């Protein structure tokens, strides 16, 4: 089996046309960085890996939603602030101070732009929380006290045989 080398380590390098592969490569980079295979990790090491995976998943989902919402077009993530209503609606926004934001916004001053709201929270669900495996098994296993279905079936068959 060929060893796969993750090409994208920085989630900032996600792009619309390569999103699936970019996400895969970021995930592979983190898997490759694990100190040892999951079954050999202590409960605390697994917990640490789960926390890192949670943070990575949150970041990747936010970035992927931004990419999908923008349809790959140039975009600026801004926080909508105050707005006033009169004959027109006038609003204020704030954005991170980056060269890309400054250059992009300055180039569009006075132009009409489309404001696309995005709510990442609808994409941050999970089927079940990730849990580390316990270092020490519990003394009592609930299955030790469960009725054995095979015994019940055998008992039912005997009653039916006696009745016949």
C-alpha positions in Angstrom: 0.0 0.0 0.0 1.4 3.4 -1.0 2.1 5.9 1.8 -0.1 9.0 1.4 1.7 12.3 2.2 -0.6 15.1 3.1 0.1 18.1 0.9 -2.0 20.7 2.7 -1.1 21.2 6.3 -2.7 24.7 6.8 -6.5 24.9 6.8 -6.1 28.4 5.4 -5.2 26.8 2.1 -8.7 25.5 1.5 -10.1 26.3 -1.9 -13.6 25.8 -3.5 -12.4 23.7 -6.5 -10.3 21.4 -4.3 -12.3 21.5 -1.1 -12.7 17.7 -0.6 -9.0 17.0 -1.2 -7.9 19.9 0.9 -10.0 18.8 3.9 -8.8 15.2 3.4 -5.2 16.4 3.3 -5.6 18.4 6.5 -7.1 15.4 8.3 -4.4 13.1 7.0 -1.8 15.6 8.3 -3.3 15.4 11.8 -3.6 11.6 11.7 0.0 11.3 10.6 1.0 13.6 13.5 -0.5 11.3 16.1 2.2 10.0 18.4 1.1 6.3 18.1 -1.9 4.2 16.9 -5.2 4.9 18.7 -5.3 1.5 20.6 -1.8 2.1 22.0 -2.7 5.7 23.3 -3.6 6.3 26.9 -7.0 7.6 27.7 -5.5 11.1 28.2 -3.7 11.0 24.9 -6.9 10.0 23.2 -8.7 12.8 25.0 -6.1 15.3 23.8 -6.5 13.9 20.2 -10.3 14.3 20.4 -9.9 17.9 21.6 -7.6 18.7 18.7 -10.0 16.9 16.2 -12.9 18.9 17.6 -11.0 22.2 17.1 -9.9 21.2 13.6 -13.4 20.1 12.6 -14.9 23.4 13.9 -12.3 25.4 11.9 -12.7 23.3 8.7 -16.5 23.5 8.8 -16.4 27.3 9.3 -14.0 27.6 6.4 -15.9 25.2 4.2 -19.2 27.0 4.8 -17.6 30.3 3.9 -16.3 28.8 0.7 -19.6 27.2 -0.2 -21.5 30.4 0.7 -19.2 32.5 -1.5 -19.4 29.9 -4.3 -15.6 30.4 -4.7 -16.0 34.1 -5.5 -13.9 36.7 -3.8 -15.5 37.4 -0.5 -14.8 39.1 2.9 -16.0 37.7 6.2 -17.4 40.7 8.2 -19.3 41.2 11.4 -22.5 43.2 10.7 -22.8 46.0 13.2 -25.3 48.9 13.7 -27.7 49.8 11.0 -30.2 52.6 10.6 -33.4 52.6 8.7 -34.7 55.6 6.8 -35.3 56.0 3.1 -32.4 53.5 2.8 -30.9 51.1 5.2 -27.4 52.0 6.1 -25.1 49.7 8.1 -21.7 49.4 9.6 -19.5 46.3 9.6 -16.1 45.2 10.8 -13.6 42.8 9.4 -10.3 41.4 10.4 -7.4 43.7 9.5 -5.7 41.8 6.7 -4.1 42.9 3.5 -6.6 40.9 1.5 -9.6 42.5 3.3 -8.1 46.0 3.0 -7.2 45.7 -0.6 -10.4 43.9 -1.6 -12.7 46.3 0.2 -10.9 49.4 -1.0 -11.1 48.1 -4.6 -14.9 47.8 -4.2 -15.6 51.1 -2.4 -18.7 52.7 -3.9 -19.7 49.5 -5.8 -22.8 47.4 -5.1 -22.0 44.2 -3.3 -24.1 41.2 -2.3 -24.4 40.5 1.4 -24.7 36.8 1.9 -25.5 35.8 5.5 -24.1 32.6 6.8 -24.9 30.7 10.0 -22.3 28.1 10.6 -24.1 26.7 13.7 -26.4 24.6 11.6 -23.4 22.7 10.4 -21.7 22.1 13.7 -23.8 19.1 14.9 -22.6 15.6 15.4 -24.1 12.2 15.5 -22.5 11.4 18.9 -19.7 12.8 20.9 -16.2 11.3 20.5 -15.1 9.5 23.6 -11.7 8.1 24.5 -11.3 4.4 25.5 -11.0 3.9 29.2 -7.5 3.0 30.4 -8.9 0.6 33.0 -12.1 -1.4 32.3 -14.9 -1.2 34.8 -15.1 -4.0 37.3 -18.8 -4.8 36.5 -20.0 -5.1 33.0 -23.8 -4.7 32.6 -23.8 -7.6 30.2 -22.7 -9.9 33.0 -26.2 -9.4 34.5 -28.3 -9.6 31.4 -30.5 -12.6 30.8 -29.0 -15.0 28.2 -31.5 -15.1 25.3 -30.3 -18.6 24.4 -31.4 -19.9 27.8 -34.8 -18.3 27.4 -35.3 -19.8 24.0 -34.3 -23.3 25.2 -36.7 -23.0 28.1 -39.5 -22.0 25.8 -38.8 -25.0 23.5 -39.0 -27.4 26.5 -42.3 -26.1 27.6 -43.7 -26.5 24.1 -42.3 -30.1 23.9 -44.0 -31.0 27.3 -47.3 -29.6 26.0 -47.2 -31.8 22.9 
